[in-house]
Amino acid sequence: MAPGKLFWLLACAVALAGAGAGGAKADAVSDFYKGKRFSFIIASDAGGGYDTYGRVLMRHYNRHLPGSPNVVSKNMPGASGLRAGAYLYNTAPRDGTEMGILYNTNLLEPLFGNKKAHYDPMKMNWVGSMGKLQNICVTWQTSPVKTFEQLKGEKQFTVAATGVTGNSAQMPYLFNALLGTDIKVIAGYSTSGQRLALERGEVQGICGLGYSTLTASNPEWFEKKKINILIQVGLFKADAMPSVPMALDYIKDDKSRRVMELLLIRQEWGRPIGAPPAVPADRIQALRTAFDATLKDPKFLSEAKRVKLELEPLTGQQMHDLLAKAYGYPAEIIAAAGRLVTGKVSFDDCAKFAKDSKQCAKKKKKKKSS
């Protein structure tokens, strides 16, 4: 047989063997998921932006996951996302049948030394993100405070927050430390209660909610111009808010600016979706491929447009790259940022402050030790 023909036959054999192995691998993943129950954990309670984004995604996700398992979404609020993060890292099965969406702040809590963050984001399997976050500080339409300069002149400006480690608590702390504001945080509201408190005039504002969160959960606030947007917080100015000033523009000191930039990396991965560590590589690849395909699915995009979701997705690899960048900052900058977000802060408890305590998040009773 001629050498050229022999080479061609060998090449075909290798290609066919590879295709067969790839097909077997795909079939194995499909066989695993077929008939299974796939759980999607949502770190917030019902009704917020993360909940809306997560549930819309899951209504289309199983069409792209091999084996089309039955998808169930579960809310797991608590400790501003730390509870869900700990569950995914320590308790969730490591077989690819569970993943979840966490708060963007959760991924840097271990870096900043938060001892209540019982997980390591660098060891988790990140599937992707549906969109970046651009935090905003807002007041109600009737408020005399309509600009950030006016807010800086206010004493004890009150804002509503859910937990003390969430964006709506941490952003006011950053403003106080770096921008010269005097904001008092009222923490412990439920997601819906936080917004009701603003509507009722119970608090003067909310600082740290995502622009895309509000457009998804409270579109009428924008359509009917019910809120004043004082400032936006992100690495880059949002196209939707060209005239709203950026927090970074108020910081001139180089070290303070780098600290703020580290903290704002969290905005870039906005709505992180990840799975536990040690999940088999072929199943993680399937989860990532299904995520990427869902974000391009015409039916998903149609629903996302209808409910006003802002989409700017990141792949799982882009998520890992951003995390590596954040965890690679100089120790001095990490320490300074950590002091800002984990230091002791002054806040009032919603249950003691709110006119209607039903709008406060319910606290779980501690089990008595036997």
SEKE-191407 format. One record per atom (N, C-alpha, C): residue in one letter; y, x, z. Coordinates in steps of 0.2 Angstrom, whole numbers. Layout:
BEGIN
- A, Y, X, Z
...
//
This chain:
BEGIN
- M, -6, 4, 0
- M, 0, 0, 0
- M, 6, 4, 0
- A, 11, 2, -4
- A, 17, 6, -4
- A, 21, 7, 2
- P, 24, 12, 4
- P, 27, 13, 11
- P, 33, 8, 12
- G, 36, 6, 6
- G, 42, 1, 7
- G, 39, -6, 9
- K, 34, -8, 5
- K, 31, -14, 7
- K, 28, -15, 14
- L, 25, -9, 16
- L, 22, -9, 23
- L, 28, -10, 28
- F, 33, -6, 27
- F, 39, -7, 32
- F, 41, -14, 32
- W, 42, -17, 26
- W, 44, -24, 26
- W, 40, -29, 30
- L, 33, -28, 29
- L, 28, -32, 32
- L, 29, -31, 40
- L, 29, -25, 42
- L, 30, -23, 49
- L, 36, -26, 52
- A, 42, -26, 48
- A, 48, -29, 51
- A, 48, -36, 51
- C, 44, -40, 47
- C, 43, -47, 47
- C, 39, -49, 53
- A, 34, -45, 54
- A, 30, -46, 60
- A, 33, -46, 67
- V, 38, -40, 67
- V, 42, -40, 73
- V, 46, -45, 74
- A, 50, -47, 69
- A, 55, -53, 69
- A, 51, -59, 71
- L, 45, -61, 68
- L, 42, -67, 70
- L, 39, -67, 77
- A, 37, -61, 80
- A, 35, -60, 87
- A, 41, -62, 91
- G, 47, -59, 89
- G, 53, -60, 93
- G, 55, -67, 94
- A, 55, -70, 88
- A, 56, -78, 87
- A, 52, -82, 91
- G, 45, -80, 91
- G, 40, -84, 95
- G, 42, -83, 103
- A, 43, -77, 105
- A, 45, -76, 112
- A, 51, -79, 114
- G, 56, -79, 110
- G, 62, -83, 111
- G, 61, -91, 112
- G, 57, -93, 107
- G, 55, -100, 107
- G, 51, -102, 113
- A, 47, -98, 115
- A, 43, -99, 121
- A, 47, -99, 127
- K, 52, -94, 127
- K, 56, -94, 133
- K, 61, -100, 134
- A, 63, -103, 128
- A, 67, -109, 128
- A, 63, -115, 130
- D, 56, -115, 127
- D, 52, -120, 129
- D, 50, -120, 137
- A, 50, -114, 140
- A, 49, -114, 147
- A, 54, -117, 151
- V, 60, -115, 149
- V, 66, -118, 152
- V, 66, -126, 152
- S, 65, -128, 146
- S, 65, -135, 144
- S, 60, -139, 148
- D, 54, -136, 148
- D, 48, -138, 152
- D, 50, -139, 160
- F, 53, -134, 162
- F, 55, -133, 169
- F, 60, -139, 171
- Y, 65, -140, 167
- Y, 70, -145, 169
- Y, 68, -153, 167
- K, 63, -153, 163
- K, 61, -160, 160
- K, 59, -164, 166
- G, 62, -170, 168
- G, 60, -174, 173
- G, 62, -172, 180
- K, 66, -167, 180
- K, 69, -164, 186
- K, 75, -168, 188
- R, 77, -167, 195
- R, 83, -170, 197
- R, 88, -164, 198
- F, 94, -164, 194
- F, 99, -159, 195
- F, 105, -161, 199
- S, 106, -157, 204
- S, 112, -159, 209
- S, 118, -155, 207
- F, 124, -158, 207
- F, 130, -155, 206
- F, 134, -156, 212
- I, 136, -151, 216
- I, 139, -151, 222
- I, 147, -151, 221
- I, 151, -156, 224
- I, 158, -156, 223
- I, 161, -154, 230
- A, 165, -149, 230
- A, 168, -147, 237
- A, 173, -151, 240
- S, 175, -156, 236
- S, 181, -161, 239
- S, 178, -167, 240
- D, 181, -172, 243
- D, 179, -179, 244
- D, 181, -182, 238
- A, 179, -189, 237
- A, 180, -193, 231
- A, 188, -194, 230
- G, 189, -194, 223
- G, 196, -196, 222
- G, 201, -191, 220
- G, 199, -185, 221
- G, 204, -179, 220
- G, 203, -176, 213
- G, 206, -171, 211
- G, 206, -168, 205
- G, 199, -165, 204
- Y, 197, -161, 209
- Y, 190, -157, 208
- Y, 185, -163, 207
- D, 185, -168, 210
- D, 180, -173, 210
- D, 180, -176, 203
- T, 186, -178, 200
- T, 187, -181, 194
- T, 184, -176, 188
- Y, 186, -170, 189
- Y, 184, -165, 184
- Y, 176, -164, 184
- G, 174, -163, 190
- G, 166, -163, 191
- G, 162, -168, 188
- R, 165, -174, 190
- R, 161, -180, 187
- R, 161, -181, 180
- V, 167, -180, 177
- V, 168, -181, 170
- V, 163, -176, 166
- L, 163, -170, 169
- L, 158, -165, 166
- L, 151, -167, 166
- M, 149, -169, 172
- M, 142, -171, 173
- M, 140, -177, 169
- R, 144, -181, 167
- R, 142, -187, 163
- R, 140, -185, 156
- H, 141, -179, 154
- H, 140, -176, 147
- H, 135, -170, 148
- Y, 135, -167, 153
- Y, 131, -160, 154
- Y, 124, -161, 152
- N, 120, -166, 154
- N, 113, -165, 154
- N, 111, -166, 146
- R, 115, -168, 142
- R, 114, -168, 135
- R, 113, -161, 132
- H, 116, -157, 135
- H, 116, -150, 133
- H, 111, -145, 137
- L, 108, -148, 142
- L, 104, -144, 146
- L, 97, -145, 144
- P, 93, -140, 142
- P, 86, -141, 140
- P, 82, -145, 145
- G, 78, -150, 142
- G, 74, -154, 146
- G, 78, -160, 149
- S, 85, -161, 148
- S, 89, -166, 150
- S, 87, -169, 156
- P, 88, -165, 162
- P, 86, -168, 168
- P, 91, -173, 171
- N, 89, -177, 176
- N, 93, -182, 179
- N, 99, -179, 183
- V, 105, -180, 181
- V, 110, -176, 185
- V, 113, -181, 190
- V, 114, -178, 196
- V, 117, -182, 202
- V, 123, -178, 205
- S, 129, -181, 205
- S, 134, -178, 208
- S, 135, -180, 216
- K, 136, -175, 220
- K, 136, -176, 227
- K, 143, -173, 230
- N, 147, -177, 233
- N, 153, -174, 237
- N, 151, -171, 243
- M, 153, -164, 244
- M, 152, -161, 250
- M, 158, -158, 253
- P, 163, -162, 255
- P, 169, -159, 258
- P, 168, -156, 265
- G, 173, -152, 267
- G, 173, -149, 273
- G, 175, -142, 273
- A, 180, -140, 278
- A, 183, -134, 279
- A, 186, -131, 272
- S, 189, -136, 268
- S, 193, -134, 262
- S, 188, -130, 257
- G, 182, -132, 257
- G, 177, -130, 252
- G, 172, -125, 255
- L, 174, -122, 261
- L, 169, -117, 264
- L, 162, -120, 265
- R, 162, -126, 267
- R, 155, -129, 268
- R, 151, -129, 262
- A, 154, -131, 256
- A, 150, -132, 250
- A, 148, -125, 248
- G, 153, -120, 248
- G, 152, -113, 247
- G, 146, -110, 250
- A, 146, -111, 257
- A, 140, -109, 261
- A, 134, -112, 259
- Y, 134, -119, 258
- Y, 128, -122, 256
- Y, 125, -119, 249
- L, 129, -118, 244
- L, 126, -116, 238
- L, 124, -109, 239
- Y, 127, -105, 243
- Y, 124, -98, 244
- Y, 118, -97, 248
- N, 118, -101, 254
- N, 113, -100, 259
- N, 107, -105, 259
- T, 108, -112, 257
- T, 104, -117, 257
- T, 101, -120, 251
- A, 105, -120, 246
- A, 103, -124, 240
- A, 97, -120, 237
- P, 92, -124, 233
- P, 87, -120, 230
- P, 89, -115, 225
- R, 85, -110, 224
- R, 87, -104, 220
- R, 83, -105, 213
- D, 82, -111, 211
- D, 78, -112, 205
- D, 82, -114, 199
- G, 88, -115, 200
- G, 92, -118, 194
- G, 93, -125, 194
- T, 91, -129, 200
- T, 92, -136, 200
- T, 98, -138, 203
- E, 102, -134, 206
- E, 109, -135, 209
- E, 114, -130, 207
- M, 120, -133, 206
- M, 126, -129, 206
- M, 132, -133, 208
- G, 138, -130, 208
- G, 143, -134, 211
- G, 150, -132, 209
- I, 155, -136, 210
- I, 162, -134, 209
- I, 165, -133, 216
- L, 169, -127, 217
- L, 172, -125, 223
- L, 179, -125, 222
- Y, 183, -125, 227
- Y, 190, -124, 227
- Y, 192, -117, 224
- N, 197, -116, 221
- N, 199, -109, 218
- N, 200, -104, 224
- T, 202, -106, 230
- T, 204, -102, 235
- T, 197, -99, 238
- N, 192, -103, 237
- N, 186, -101, 241
- N, 183, -94, 239
- L, 184, -92, 233
- L, 181, -86, 230
- L, 184, -79, 233
- L, 190, -80, 236
- L, 193, -74, 239
- L, 193, -74, 247
- E, 191, -79, 250
- E, 190, -79, 257
- E, 186, -74, 260
- P, 180, -72, 257
- P, 177, -66, 260
- P, 181, -60, 259
- L, 184, -59, 254
- L, 188, -53, 253
- L, 193, -52, 258
- F, 196, -57, 260
- F, 202, -57, 265
- F, 199, -57, 272
- G, 193, -57, 273
- G, 190, -56, 280
- G, 189, -63, 284
- N, 189, -69, 280
- N, 188, -75, 283
- N, 181, -75, 286
- K, 180, -75, 292
- K, 173, -75, 295
- K, 169, -82, 295
- K, 173, -87, 293
- K, 170, -94, 292
- K, 167, -94, 285
- A, 169, -89, 280
- A, 166, -90, 273
- A, 159, -86, 273
- H, 154, -90, 274
- H, 147, -88, 274
- H, 144, -87, 268
- Y, 147, -83, 263
- Y, 144, -82, 257
- Y, 148, -76, 253
- D, 144, -74, 248
- D, 147, -68, 244
- D, 148, -70, 237
- P, 154, -71, 235
- P, 155, -74, 228
- P, 153, -69, 223
- M, 153, -62, 225
- M, 151, -57, 220
- M, 143, -57, 218
- K, 139, -61, 223
- K, 132, -61, 222
- K, 130, -68, 219
- M, 135, -73, 218
- M, 133, -79, 215
- M, 133, -79, 208
- N, 130, -84, 205
- N, 130, -84, 197
- N, 135, -89, 195
- W, 141, -86, 192
- W, 146, -91, 190
- W, 145, -93, 183
- V, 145, -100, 182
- V, 144, -103, 176
- V, 150, -104, 171
- G, 156, -105, 174
- G, 162, -105, 171
- G, 167, -109, 174
- S, 173, -111, 171
- S, 178, -114, 174
- S, 181, -119, 169
- M, 183, -125, 171
- M, 185, -130, 166
- M, 192, -129, 164
- G, 196, -126, 169
- G, 203, -125, 167
- G, 207, -121, 173
- K, 212, -118, 171
- K, 216, -115, 176
- K, 220, -119, 180
- L, 223, -117, 185
- L, 227, -121, 190
- L, 234, -118, 190
- Q, 239, -123, 190
- Q, 246, -121, 191
- Q, 248, -125, 196
- N, 249, -122, 202
- N, 251, -126, 208
- N, 258, -128, 208
- I, 260, -133, 210
- I, 267, -136, 211
- I, 269, -138, 218
- C, 275, -138, 219
- C, 278, -141, 225
- C, 282, -147, 223
- V, 280, -152, 226
- V, 284, -159, 224
- V, 287, -162, 230
- T, 292, -166, 229
- T, 295, -171, 233
- T, 294, -178, 230
- W, 295, -183, 234
- W, 295, -190, 231
- W, 302, -191, 227
- Q, 302, -196, 223
- Q, 308, -198, 219
- Q, 314, -199, 223
- T, 313, -202, 229
- T, 319, -204, 233
- T, 321, -198, 238
- S, 318, -193, 238
- S, 320, -187, 242
- S, 326, -184, 240
- P, 331, -182, 244
- P, 337, -178, 243
- P, 335, -171, 240
- V, 329, -169, 242
- V, 327, -162, 240
- V, 324, -162, 233
- K, 328, -160, 228
- K, 325, -161, 221
- K, 324, -154, 217
- T, 326, -149, 221
- T, 326, -142, 218
- T, 323, -137, 223
- F, 320, -131, 221
- F, 318, -127, 226
- F, 323, -124, 230
- E, 329, -123, 227
- E, 335, -120, 231
- E, 337, -125, 237
- Q, 337, -131, 235
- Q, 338, -136, 241
- Q, 333, -136, 246
- L, 326, -135, 244
- L, 321, -134, 249
- L, 322, -128, 254
- K, 324, -122, 251
- K, 325, -116, 255
- K, 331, -118, 260
- G, 335, -122, 259
- G, 340, -124, 264
- G, 338, -129, 269
- E, 332, -132, 268
- E, 330, -137, 273
- E, 326, -133, 279
- K, 327, -136, 285
- K, 324, -134, 291
- K, 318, -138, 293
- Q, 312, -135, 294
- Q, 306, -139, 296
- Q, 304, -144, 291
- F, 304, -142, 284
- F, 302, -146, 279
- F, 295, -148, 280
- T, 293, -154, 280
- T, 286, -156, 282
- T, 282, -157, 275
- V, 276, -154, 275
- V, 271, -156, 269
- V, 265, -158, 272
- A, 261, -162, 268
- A, 254, -164, 270
- A, 249, -159, 267
- A, 244, -158, 270
- A, 238, -154, 268
- A, 232, -156, 270
- T, 226, -154, 267
- T, 220, -156, 269
- T, 217, -151, 274
- G, 214, -146, 272
- G, 212, -141, 277
- G, 217, -135, 277
- V, 217, -131, 282
- V, 221, -125, 283
- V, 220, -119, 278
- T, 214, -119, 275
- T, 213, -114, 270
- T, 214, -116, 263
- G, 216, -123, 262
- G, 217, -125, 255
- G, 223, -123, 252
- N, 224, -124, 246
- N, 230, -122, 242
- N, 237, -126, 246
- S, 236, -132, 248
- S, 242, -136, 250
- S, 244, -134, 257
- A, 240, -130, 260
- A, 242, -126, 266
- A, 244, -119, 265
- Q, 240, -116, 261
- Q, 241, -108, 260
- Q, 248, -107, 256
- M, 249, -111, 251
- M, 255, -110, 247
- M, 262, -111, 252
- P, 262, -116, 256
- P, 268, -116, 261
- P, 269, -110, 265
- Y, 263, -107, 267
- Y, 263, -101, 271
- Y, 266, -95, 267
- L, 264, -95, 261
- L, 266, -89, 257
- L, 273, -90, 255
- F, 276, -96, 254
- F, 283, -97, 253
- F, 287, -95, 259
- N, 284, -97, 265
- N, 288, -95, 271
- N, 288, -87, 272
- A, 283, -84, 270
- A, 282, -77, 271
- A, 286, -73, 266
- L, 286, -75, 260
- L, 289, -71, 254
- L, 295, -74, 251
- L, 296, -81, 252
- L, 302, -84, 248
- L, 307, -87, 253
- G, 306, -86, 259
- G, 312, -88, 264
- G, 312, -95, 266
- T, 307, -99, 265
- T, 307, -106, 266
- T, 305, -107, 274
- D, 306, -113, 276
- D, 304, -115, 283
- D, 300, -122, 282
- I, 294, -121, 280
- I, 290, -127, 279
- I, 285, -128, 285
- K, 284, -134, 287
- K, 279, -135, 292
- K, 274, -139, 289
- V, 267, -137, 290
- V, 262, -140, 287
- V, 258, -145, 292
- I, 257, -151, 289
- I, 253, -156, 293
- I, 246, -156, 290
- A, 241, -153, 293
- A, 235, -153, 290
- A, 230, -158, 293
- G, 225, -159, 289
- G, 219, -163, 291
- G, 219, -170, 288
- Y, 224, -171, 283
- Y, 224, -177, 279
- Y, 217, -177, 274
- S, 215, -183, 273
- S, 210, -184, 267
- S, 214, -183, 261
- T, 210, -182, 255
- T, 213, -181, 249
- T, 218, -187, 247
- S, 216, -193, 248
- S, 220, -199, 246
- S, 225, -200, 251
- G, 224, -198, 258
- G, 229, -199, 263
- G, 235, -194, 262
- Q, 233, -188, 260
- Q, 239, -183, 258
- Q, 244, -186, 254
- R, 242, -190, 248
- R, 246, -192, 243
- R, 250, -199, 246
- L, 246, -203, 250
- L, 249, -209, 253
- L, 255, -207, 257
- A, 254, -201, 261
- A, 259, -199, 266
- A, 265, -197, 262
- L, 265, -194, 256
- L, 271, -193, 252
- L, 274, -199, 250
- E, 270, -204, 247
- E, 273, -210, 245
- E, 277, -214, 250
- R, 274, -214, 256
- R, 277, -218, 262
- R, 283, -214, 265
- G, 284, -208, 263
- G, 289, -204, 267
- G, 287, -201, 273
- E, 281, -201, 274
- E, 278, -199, 281
- E, 279, -191, 281
- V, 279, -188, 275
- V, 280, -181, 275
- V, 285, -180, 269
- Q, 289, -174, 269
- Q, 294, -173, 264
- Q, 291, -171, 257
- G, 285, -168, 257
- G, 283, -165, 251
- G, 276, -163, 251
- I, 273, -161, 246
- I, 266, -157, 246
- I, 267, -151, 241
- C, 265, -145, 244
- C, 266, -139, 240
- C, 259, -136, 240
- G, 257, -135, 233
- G, 251, -132, 232
- G, 246, -136, 229
- L, 247, -142, 227
- L, 243, -146, 223
- L, 243, -143, 215
- G, 237, -144, 212
- G, 237, -142, 205
- G, 240, -147, 201
- Y, 244, -144, 196
- Y, 247, -149, 191
- Y, 242, -153, 187
- S, 237, -150, 185
- S, 231, -154, 182
- S, 228, -158, 187
- T, 228, -157, 193
- T, 225, -161, 198
- T, 228, -168, 198
- L, 235, -167, 199
- L, 239, -173, 199
- L, 239, -177, 193
- T, 239, -174, 187
- T, 240, -177, 181
- T, 233, -181, 180
- A, 228, -179, 183
- A, 221, -182, 182
- A, 220, -188, 187
- S, 223, -187, 194
- S, 222, -191, 199
- S, 227, -196, 200
- N, 234, -194, 198
- N, 239, -199, 199
- N, 244, -198, 193
- P, 241, -200, 187
- P, 245, -200, 181
- P, 252, -204, 181
- E, 252, -209, 185
- E, 258, -213, 185
- E, 264, -210, 188
- W, 262, -205, 192
- W, 268, -201, 196
- W, 272, -197, 190
- F, 269, -195, 185
- F, 272, -192, 179
- F, 275, -197, 174
- E, 271, -202, 173
- E, 273, -207, 168
- E, 279, -211, 170
- K, 280, -212, 177
- K, 285, -216, 179
- K, 290, -212, 183
- K, 290, -205, 183
- K, 294, -200, 186
- K, 295, -201, 193
- K, 290, -202, 197
- K, 290, -203, 204
- K, 291, -197, 208
- I, 290, -191, 205
- I, 290, -185, 209
- I, 295, -180, 206
- N, 298, -176, 210
- N, 302, -170, 208
- N, 298, -164, 209
- I, 297, -160, 203
- I, 293, -154, 204
- I, 298, -148, 205
- L, 298, -145, 211
- L, 302, -140, 213
- L, 301, -133, 210
- I, 295, -131, 210
- I, 293, -124, 208
- I, 285, -124, 206
- Q, 284, -120, 202
- Q, 277, -119, 200
- Q, 274, -112, 202
- V, 268, -112, 203
- V, 265, -106, 206
- V, 259, -104, 202
- G, 260, -98, 198
- G, 255, -96, 193
- G, 257, -89, 191
- L, 252, -86, 187
- L, 254, -79, 184
- L, 258, -80, 178
- F, 257, -86, 175
- F, 261, -87, 169
- F, 264, -94, 169
- K, 270, -95, 166
- K, 273, -102, 166
- K, 269, -106, 162
- A, 268, -113, 164
- A, 264, -118, 161
- A, 269, -121, 155
- D, 265, -122, 149
- D, 269, -125, 144
- D, 272, -131, 145
- A, 268, -135, 150
- A, 270, -142, 151
- A, 276, -142, 156
- M, 278, -136, 159
- M, 284, -136, 163
- M, 289, -131, 162
- P, 292, -130, 156
- P, 296, -125, 154
- P, 302, -124, 158
- S, 305, -129, 161
- S, 311, -129, 164
- S, 310, -128, 172
- V, 304, -128, 174
- V, 302, -128, 181
- V, 302, -120, 183
- P, 306, -118, 188
- P, 306, -111, 190
- P, 299, -108, 193
- M, 297, -102, 192
- M, 291, -99, 195
- M, 292, -95, 201
- A, 287, -96, 206
- A, 288, -92, 212
- A, 289, -85, 211
- L, 285, -82, 206
- L, 285, -75, 205
- L, 292, -72, 204
- D, 296, -77, 201
- D, 303, -75, 199
- D, 308, -74, 205
- Y, 306, -76, 211
- Y, 310, -75, 217
- Y, 308, -69, 220
- I, 302, -65, 218
- I, 300, -59, 222
- I, 302, -53, 218
- K, 306, -49, 221
- K, 309, -43, 218
- K, 305, -37, 220
- D, 303, -37, 227
- D, 299, -31, 230
- D, 293, -30, 226
- D, 291, -23, 224
- D, 285, -22, 220
- D, 279, -24, 224
- K, 278, -21, 230
- K, 272, -23, 234
- K, 271, -30, 235
- S, 276, -34, 237
- S, 276, -41, 238
- S, 273, -44, 232
- R, 276, -42, 226
- R, 274, -45, 220
- R, 267, -44, 218
- R, 264, -38, 220
- R, 257, -36, 218
- R, 253, -41, 223
- V, 255, -42, 229
- V, 251, -46, 234
- V, 251, -53, 231
- M, 257, -56, 229
- M, 257, -62, 226
- M, 252, -63, 220
- E, 253, -58, 215
- E, 248, -58, 209
- E, 241, -58, 211
- L, 239, -54, 216
- L, 232, -54, 218
- L, 230, -62, 220
- L, 234, -65, 224
- L, 233, -71, 227
- L, 233, -76, 221
- L, 237, -75, 216
- L, 237, -80, 210
- L, 232, -79, 205
- I, 228, -73, 206
- I, 222, -73, 201
- I, 217, -79, 202
- R, 218, -82, 209
- R, 214, -88, 210
- R, 216, -94, 205
- Q, 222, -94, 203
- Q, 224, -99, 199
- Q, 221, -99, 192
- E, 219, -92, 190
- E, 216, -91, 183
- E, 209, -94, 183
- W, 205, -94, 188
- W, 198, -97, 188
- W, 198, -104, 190
- G, 204, -106, 192
- G, 206, -113, 193
- G, 200, -118, 196
- R, 195, -119, 193
- R, 190, -124, 195
- R, 183, -121, 194
- P, 181, -116, 198
- P, 175, -112, 197
- P, 169, -116, 198
- I, 164, -115, 194
- I, 158, -118, 194
- I, 153, -113, 195
- G, 148, -113, 200
- G, 143, -108, 201
- G, 137, -110, 203
- A, 132, -106, 203
- A, 125, -108, 206
- A, 123, -102, 211
- P, 118, -104, 215
- P, 116, -99, 220
- P, 114, -92, 217
- P, 114, -87, 222
- P, 111, -81, 219
- P, 104, -81, 218
- A, 101, -76, 214
- A, 94, -75, 213
- A, 91, -81, 209
- V, 94, -85, 205
- V, 92, -90, 201
- V, 89, -86, 195
- P, 83, -88, 192
- P, 80, -84, 186
- P, 85, -84, 180
- A, 86, -78, 177
- A, 91, -76, 172
- A, 91, -81, 166
- D, 85, -83, 164
- D, 84, -88, 158
- D, 87, -95, 160
- R, 87, -97, 166
- R, 90, -103, 168
- R, 97, -103, 169
- I, 100, -97, 172
- I, 107, -96, 172
- I, 110, -96, 165
- Q, 106, -93, 160
- Q, 109, -93, 154
- Q, 109, -100, 151
- A, 104, -104, 153
- A, 104, -111, 150
- A, 110, -115, 153
- L, 111, -114, 160
- L, 117, -117, 163
- L, 123, -115, 160
- R, 124, -109, 158
- R, 130, -107, 155
- R, 131, -109, 148
- T, 125, -109, 144
- T, 126, -112, 137
- T, 127, -119, 137
- A, 124, -123, 142
- A, 125, -130, 142
- A, 133, -131, 144
- F, 135, -127, 149
- F, 142, -128, 151
- F, 147, -127, 145
- D, 146, -122, 141
- D, 150, -120, 135
- D, 150, -125, 130
- A, 144, -128, 129
- A, 143, -133, 124
- A, 146, -140, 126
- T, 146, -141, 132
- T, 149, -148, 135
- T, 156, -147, 134
- L, 159, -142, 135
- L, 167, -141, 134
- L, 169, -142, 127
- K, 164, -142, 122
- K, 166, -143, 115
- K, 163, -149, 113
- D, 160, -153, 117
- D, 157, -159, 115
- D, 162, -165, 114
- P, 162, -168, 108
- P, 167, -173, 106
- P, 168, -179, 111
- K, 162, -181, 113
- K, 162, -186, 118
- K, 165, -184, 125
- F, 163, -178, 127
- F, 167, -176, 133
- F, 174, -175, 132
- L, 176, -172, 126
- L, 183, -171, 125
- L, 187, -178, 125
- S, 184, -183, 122
- S, 187, -189, 121
- S, 188, -192, 128
- E, 183, -192, 133
- E, 184, -194, 139
- E, 189, -190, 143
- A, 189, -184, 142
- A, 194, -179, 146
- A, 201, -181, 144
- K, 202, -182, 138
- K, 209, -184, 135
- K, 211, -191, 138
- R, 206, -195, 138
- R, 208, -202, 141
- R, 210, -202, 148
- V, 207, -198, 152
- V, 208, -197, 159
- V, 213, -192, 161
- K, 216, -189, 156
- K, 221, -184, 156
- K, 219, -177, 160
- L, 213, -175, 158
- L, 211, -168, 161
- L, 214, -162, 157
- E, 217, -158, 160
- E, 220, -152, 157
- E, 214, -147, 156
- L, 212, -145, 150
- L, 206, -140, 149
- L, 209, -133, 147
- E, 206, -128, 150
- E, 207, -121, 148
- E, 202, -117, 150
- P, 196, -118, 147
- P, 189, -116, 150
- P, 189, -108, 150
- L, 185, -106, 155
- L, 183, -99, 155
- L, 175, -99, 155
- T, 172, -94, 152
- T, 165, -93, 152
- T, 163, -90, 159
- G, 156, -90, 160
- G, 153, -87, 166
- G, 155, -80, 167
- Q, 155, -76, 161
- Q, 156, -69, 161
- Q, 163, -68, 162
- Q, 168, -72, 160
- Q, 175, -71, 161
- Q, 176, -72, 169
- M, 173, -77, 172
- M, 173, -78, 179
- M, 171, -72, 183
- H, 166, -69, 181
- H, 163, -62, 184
- H, 168, -57, 183
- D, 171, -56, 177
- D, 176, -51, 176
- D, 182, -52, 180
- L, 185, -58, 181
- L, 191, -59, 185
- L, 189, -58, 192
- L, 183, -60, 195
- L, 182, -58, 202
- L, 181, -51, 203
- A, 178, -47, 198
- A, 178, -40, 199
- A, 185, -37, 199
- K, 190, -39, 195
- K, 197, -37, 195
- K, 200, -38, 202
- A, 199, -44, 205
- A, 202, -46, 211
- A, 199, -42, 217
- Y, 192, -41, 217
- Y, 189, -37, 222
- Y, 190, -29, 222
- G, 193, -27, 216
- G, 195, -20, 215
- G, 202, -18, 216
- Y, 206, -23, 219
- Y, 213, -21, 220
- Y, 213, -16, 226
- P, 218, -12, 226
- P, 219, -7, 232
- P, 218, -10, 239
- A, 215, -6, 243
- A, 214, -9, 250
- A, 221, -11, 253
- E, 226, -8, 252
- E, 232, -9, 255
- E, 235, -16, 253
- I, 234, -18, 247
- I, 236, -24, 244
- I, 232, -30, 246
- I, 225, -29, 247
- I, 220, -34, 249
- I, 222, -35, 256
- A, 223, -30, 260
- A, 225, -31, 267
- A, 231, -35, 268
- A, 236, -34, 265
- A, 242, -37, 265
- A, 242, -45, 263
- A, 238, -46, 258
- A, 237, -53, 256
- A, 232, -56, 261
- G, 227, -53, 264
- G, 223, -56, 269
- G, 227, -58, 275
- R, 232, -54, 277
- R, 236, -56, 283
- R, 240, -62, 281
- L, 242, -63, 275
- L, 246, -69, 274
- L, 242, -75, 274
- V, 235, -75, 272
- V, 231, -81, 271
- V, 227, -82, 277
- T, 225, -77, 281
- T, 221, -78, 286
- T, 224, -77, 293
- G, 230, -75, 293
- G, 234, -75, 300
- G, 235, -81, 303
- K, 236, -81, 310
- K, 237, -87, 314
- K, 243, -91, 311
- V, 243, -97, 310
- V, 248, -101, 307
- V, 250, -107, 311
- S, 256, -109, 311
- S, 258, -115, 315
- S, 257, -122, 310
- F, 253, -127, 313
- F, 253, -133, 309
- F, 252, -139, 314
- D, 254, -144, 312
- D, 252, -150, 316
- D, 246, -154, 314
- D, 243, -157, 318
- D, 236, -161, 316
- D, 238, -167, 314
- C, 235, -169, 308
- C, 236, -176, 305
- C, 235, -181, 310
- A, 230, -181, 314
- A, 228, -186, 318
- A, 234, -188, 324
- K, 237, -182, 325
- K, 243, -183, 330
- K, 250, -185, 327
- F, 250, -183, 321
- F, 257, -184, 317
- F, 257, -190, 313
- A, 252, -192, 310
- A, 252, -198, 305
- A, 253, -204, 308
- K, 257, -209, 304
- K, 258, -215, 307
- K, 251, -219, 306
- D, 247, -218, 302
- D, 241, -221, 301
- D, 235, -216, 301
- S, 232, -215, 306
- S, 227, -210, 307
- S, 221, -211, 303
- K, 220, -217, 300
- K, 215, -219, 295
- K, 215, -214, 289
- Q, 221, -212, 287
- Q, 222, -208, 281
- Q, 220, -200, 283
- C, 218, -199, 289
- C, 216, -192, 291
- C, 209, -192, 289
- A, 207, -185, 287
- A, 200, -184, 286
- A, 196, -185, 293
- K, 190, -189, 292
- K, 186, -190, 298
- K, 183, -183, 300
- K, 183, -182, 307
- K, 180, -176, 309
- K, 173, -177, 311
- K, 168, -173, 310
- K, 161, -174, 311
- K, 160, -172, 319
- K, 157, -176, 322
- K, 155, -175, 329
- K, 150, -169, 330
- K, 151, -165, 334
- K, 147, -159, 335
- K, 140, -161, 339
- K, 135, -159, 336
- K, 128, -161, 339
- K, 127, -158, 346
- K, 125, -162, 351
- K, 124, -159, 358
- K, 118, -154, 357
- S, 118, -149, 360
- S, 112, -144, 360
- S, 107, -147, 366
- S, 101, -147, 364
- S, 96, -149, 368
- S, 93, -144, 373
//
